[in-house]
């Protein structure tokens, strides 16, 4: 079984993102990076990207992580806070330790692209 299925497929990814973005908006450190963002559109794009990244349907058609985050002045601290928030959501939703470890490895593996290094 692929990670995507272990996370609950499309419904699991959607549920996780539905809990994640309100937390991001409530975080005074993270929320400024999302001012003016259409969260319905963002959730669709990120959901599609997460599906592809975790072994699900590969129908993501958006920009690369580097392109999306260029010019955002992100730091390791911001990245770690963002990823940590998502880890907290996965834990709250009851994802297994192995699945959380795999998702964190995927996200941390994208650090260089997101931070434009």
C-alpha positions as CSV (number, residue, x, y, z in Angstrom):
1,X,0.0,0.0,0.0
2,X,1.3,3.5,-0.9
3,X,1.6,6.3,1.7
4,X,-1.3,8.1,0.0
5,X,-3.7,5.2,0.7
6,X,-2.3,4.8,4.2
7,X,-3.2,8.5,4.9
8,X,-6.8,7.9,3.8
9,X,-6.5,8.8,0.1
10,X,-8.2,12.0,-1.2
11,X,-10.5,12.2,1.9
12,X,-7.6,11.9,4.3
13,X,-5.5,14.5,2.5
14,X,-8.5,16.9,2.4
15,X,-9.3,16.4,6.1
16,X,-5.6,17.1,7.0
17,X,-5.5,20.2,4.9
18,X,-8.9,21.3,6.3
19,X,-7.5,21.2,9.8
20,X,-4.0,22.5,8.8
21,X,-4.8,25.8,7.1
22,X,-6.9,27.3,10.0
23,X,-4.0,26.6,12.3
24,X,-1.6,28.3,9.9
25,X,-4.0,31.3,9.8
26,X,-4.1,31.4,13.6
27,X,-0.4,31.4,13.9
28,X,1.0,35.0,14.0
29,X,4.3,33.9,12.5
30,X,2.9,31.9,9.6
31,X,-0.3,33.8,8.7
32,X,1.4,36.8,7.1
33,X,2.7,34.5,4.3
34,X,-0.9,33.7,3.4
35,X,-2.5,37.2,3.3
36,X,-4.9,37.4,0.4
37,X,-4.6,33.7,-0.5
38,X,-7.7,31.9,-1.8
39,X,-7.7,28.9,0.5
40,X,-10.2,26.9,-1.5
41,X,-7.8,27.1,-4.5
42,X,-4.8,26.6,-2.4
43,X,-6.3,23.5,-0.7
44,X,-7.0,22.0,-4.2
45,X,-3.5,22.7,-5.5
46,X,-1.8,21.5,-2.4
47,X,-4.1,18.4,-2.1
48,X,-3.2,17.5,-5.7
49,X,0.5,18.0,-5.0
50,X,0.4,16.0,-1.7
51,X,-1.5,13.2,-3.5
52,X,1.3,13.0,-6.2
53,X,4.1,13.3,-3.6
54,X,2.7,10.5,-1.5
55,X,2.1,8.0,-4.3
56,X,-1.5,8.9,-5.3
57,X,-2.8,10.3,-8.5
58,X,-0.2,12.3,-10.4
59,X,-2.5,15.0,-11.8
60,X,-0.7,18.1,-10.2
61,X,-0.3,20.7,-12.9
62,X,1.0,23.7,-10.9
63,X,4.2,25.5,-10.5
64,X,7.3,23.9,-8.9
65,X,7.9,24.4,-5.2
66,X,10.7,26.7,-6.0
67,X,8.6,28.8,-8.4
68,X,5.7,29.1,-5.9
69,X,7.9,30.2,-3.0
70,X,10.3,32.5,-4.8
71,X,10.5,35.9,-3.2
72,X,8.7,34.9,0.0
73,X,11.7,35.4,2.3
74,X,11.2,32.1,4.0
75,X,13.7,30.9,6.6
76,X,14.5,27.5,8.2
77,X,12.6,28.7,11.3
78,X,9.4,29.4,9.2
79,X,9.7,26.2,7.3
80,X,10.1,24.2,10.5
81,X,7.1,25.8,12.1
82,X,5.0,25.1,9.0
83,X,6.1,21.5,8.8
84,X,5.7,21.1,12.6
85,X,2.1,22.4,12.4
86,X,1.3,19.8,9.7
87,X,2.9,17.1,11.8
88,X,0.7,18.1,14.7
89,X,-2.4,17.8,12.5
90,X,-1.4,14.3,11.3
91,X,-0.8,13.3,14.9
92,X,-4.2,14.6,16.0
93,X,-5.9,12.8,13.2
94,X,-4.3,9.5,14.3
95,X,-1.8,8.9,11.5
96,X,0.7,6.2,12.5
97,X,4.2,7.0,13.5
98,X,5.6,5.4,10.3
99,X,3.3,7.5,8.1
100,X,4.1,10.7,9.9
101,X,7.8,9.9,9.6
102,X,7.4,9.4,5.8
103,X,5.4,12.6,5.4
104,X,8.0,14.6,7.4
105,X,10.8,13.1,5.3
106,X,9.0,14.2,2.1
107,X,8.4,17.7,3.4
108,X,11.9,18.1,4.8
109,X,13.3,16.7,1.5
110,X,11.6,19.7,-0.2
111,X,13.3,22.3,2.1
112,X,15.9,23.3,-0.5
113,X,13.2,23.9,-3.1
114,X,10.9,25.8,-0.8
115,X,13.7,28.0,0.6
116,X,15.2,28.5,-2.9
117,X,18.6,27.0,-2.1
